[in-house]
């Protein structure tokens, strides 16, 4: 008679190994907060973000209050996959069980969670490079995305990644194959989708890339609205259809989409970066547009300015009726490759409880991923039932350390 505890342990270990191998996105972002979740003390933890300050000129002190910034991660999404197999299938060797049952089950589970987290990460990212409608065929736009991360002070280390769908990767790699040198540590190459490293980033091919679905309206105007510090929503006019979450826009003036009105500024020097400040839609109606990041007009957290770096002018007809101009054509869908630093996003799991009456139930944890395997039997149908569950959460800690790319659409 087989050792049932050994069997469920083996399934747990193999399921965890497969999850780790197939997690092309989850496996490349921050996963250091799992240990912060303590059973019985809630499902939310607060993540502190370093404060920002301005520089004093001269001898006299100008003491600043440290404004503590934070975000939260909620581990409350429980997803799983359920298997059943009969006595005849159980008699097969473990290799066949893995190939016929466990691998497709874990591929499905990881794919679902990957797609969900990539969608959340991309929607939270406002920086976007590329030209909508033009294919990404060189390293120009990955280079521009890298520059955006540099502008926002993302660490220049070995923890930058680029997730790209296979069609975009094929268009790009044809002309730049010589630059994609697979010199990364051999252990990283066993993560599914890893292609190579170049231009200060690891390149991954990932079919769960989120695609941006533009609505039929991609322009509107501020409805004689005065922008104030910490603004996260506008009153707008001109929409017949509400924008969807994740659409990216800039604020332009003079009645034309080509005249940038609101520029991005360097987070430390506060000098203009020479590019439009971009915003991503969080939620919207036809008249109220809620967005991220919040507009900061002055102080240590200032993130917008005039073209010359001076504080943004928020009065006058030209700004009160500025155009809201979305990236991409109306009614078009654009895959969104994503470059990011590991610490832009975080993924966390919490161990699910072992039920008192479950004699074949194990929890396995490795490298920031925890899952539970629970087995039972169906005497009527001579079947063994197995459920594999993951309790997880995701948060965008520093979305400014990420940049989307936009190319051809449909």
FENTA-V247420 format. One line per field, one symbol per residue. psi: psi as a letter, one per 20 degrees, with the letter a starting at -180 (. if undefined). A space follows every 50 residues. Layout:
# FENTA-V247420
psi: ???
This chain:
# FENTA-V247420
psi: pqohhhghggggghggghgghimhghijrpkjjgiioppjkrjpqpoqpq rqrrpqpahpqmpqpoopqrrqponjooqrqpqqqahghhirrhghgggh ggghghggghgggggghhgggghiphpprropipqoiajghhhhgghghg hjkppmajkproppqhgggghghhikhhinomjqphhhiippipfapqkk qppqpojjpqponqaipjqaqpmlpoprqjpjqqprqiphppqqpiqprr orrjjqiiophoqqqpighjqpijqppqqppgrqaiipoprqrqpohrah jpjqrrhjirqppjrqhhhhkqpooqprqqkqppqnqppqqhjhqqpqqq pqqoqhjoimpqppppljppqpppqrqnhgjlqpppppqporrqqogmii kqprqpcqa.
